[in-house]
């Protein structure tokens, strides 16, 4: 589990479609084989590491459902280690399970993002959403997009400062909203046949 508070801006060293190698320092502190690290909000498993770099296997499913299939050597990526039980939860509950790839319509600081319309039911005014692994607060919703305010600090220490119109971003909607919907389905009348 993650919080959506990015710890480090890493750099892609290589991505061959099966393995992703990332240059990093902070997220490697105490990291060991098998640990999880979120990359642009996508939970990946550390399978190899050295001084200042680490490697994750990337499945075809992950490449198809996230923006990791688009990264190139030299690209910056947002990195976060999983939360420890004693840590402060500065963002919101983030699983690192990307729901969709969204598209930037307007750049930060008033970032507007389009997502698949069927995911908008999980978005509420002043609710939480994860964009490329960053916990943000939603406002100004319409049928298939929302806006988030990106403060200068977040713009400077994450990839959001370099995302212009047309850029692809990983989206994870609030997992609590998905659980509530699933639980309530048992009490909803069946749709007419």
Long-range contacts (C-beta under 8 A, 24 or more apart in sequence): 1-82, 1-83, 1-93, 1-94, 1-95, 1-96, 2-38, 2-41, 2-43, 2-80, 2-81, 2-82, 2-83, 2-91, 2-94, 2-95, 2-96, 2-133, 3-80, 3-83, 3-87, 3-89, 3-90, 3-91, 3-92, 3-93, 3-94, 3-135, 4-41, 4-80, 4-91, 4-92, 4-94, 4-128, 4-130, 4-133, 4-134, 4-135, 4-136, 5-80, 5-90, 5-91, 5-134, 5-135, 6-78, 6-79, 6-80, 6-133, 6-134, 6-157, 6-158, 7-79, 7-80, 7-81, 8-79, 8-80, 9-76, 9-77, 9-78, 9-79, 9-157, 9-158, 9-159, 10-39, 10-76, 10-77, 10-78, 10-79, 11-74, 11-75, 11-76, 11-77, 12-71, 12-72, 12-73, 12-74, 12-75, 12-76, 12-77, 13-53, 13-73, 14-73, 15-58, 15-68, 15-71, 15-72, 15-73, 17-58, 17-63, 17-69, 18-57, 18-58, 19-47, 19-55, 19-56, 19-57, 19-58, 20-44, 20-55, 20-56, 20-58, 20-68, 20-71, 21-53, 21-54, 21-55, 22-53, 22-54, 22-55, 22-56, 22-77, 22-79, 23-52, 23-53, 24-52, 24-53, 24-54, 24-79, 25-52, 26-79, 27-54, 27-79, 27-80, 27-81, 28-52, 28-54, 31-81, 35-81, 35-82, 36-81, 36-82, 36-96, 37-79, 37-80, 37-81, 37-82, 38-78, 38-79, 38-80, 38-81, 38-82, 38-94, 38-96, 38-133, 39-68, 39-77, 39-78, 39-79, 39-133, 40-66, 40-67, 40-68, 40-77, 40-78, 40-132, 40-133, 40-159, 40-169, 40-170, 41-66, 41-78, 41-94, 41-96, 41-98, 41-130, 41-131, 41-132, 41-133, 41-134, 41-170, 41-171, 41-172, 42-66, 42-68, 42-96, 42-98, 42-133, 42-170, 43-95, 43-96, 43-97, 44-96, 62-98, 65-98, 65-100, 65-101, 66-98, 66-101, 66-170, 67-101, 67-132, 67-168, 67-169, 67-170, 68-170, 70-168, 76-159, 76-162, 77-159, 78-132, 78-133, 78-134, 78-158, 78-159, 79-133, 80-133, 90-135, 91-128, 91-130, 91-134, 91-135, 92-128, 92-130, 92-135, 92-174, 93-174, 93-175, 93-176, 94-130, 94-133, 94-135, 94-172, 94-175, 95-172, 95-175, 96-133, 96-172, 97-172, 97-175, 98-170, 98-171, 98-172, 99-171, 99-172, 99-173, 100-171, 101-168, 101-169, 101-170, 101-171, 102-131, 102-168, 102-169, 102-170, 102-171, 103-166, 103-167, 103-168, 103-169, 104-163, 104-164, 104-165, 104-166, 104-167, 104-168, 104-169, 105-145, 105-165, 106-147, 106-165, 107-163, 107-164, 107-165, 108-150, 108-154, 108-155, 108-160, 108-161, 108-163, 109-149, 109-150, 109-151, 109-152, 109-155, 110-147, 110-149, 110-150, 111-147, 111-148, 111-149, 111-150, 111-160, 111-163, 112-140, 112-145, 112-146, 112-147, 113-145, 113-146, 113-147, 113-148, 113-169, 113-171, 114-144, 114-145, 115-144, 115-145, 115-146, 115-171, 116-144, 117-143, 117-144, 119-171, 119-173, 120-144, 120-146, 121-177, 121-181, 122-173, 122-174, 122-177, 122-178, 122-181, 123-173, 124-177, 127-174, 127-177, 128-174, 129-171, 129-172, 129-173, 129-174, 130-170, 130-171, 130-172, 130-173, 131-160, 131-169, 131-170, 131-171, 132-158, 132-159, 132-160, 132-163, 132-169, 132-170, 133-170, 134-158, 134-160
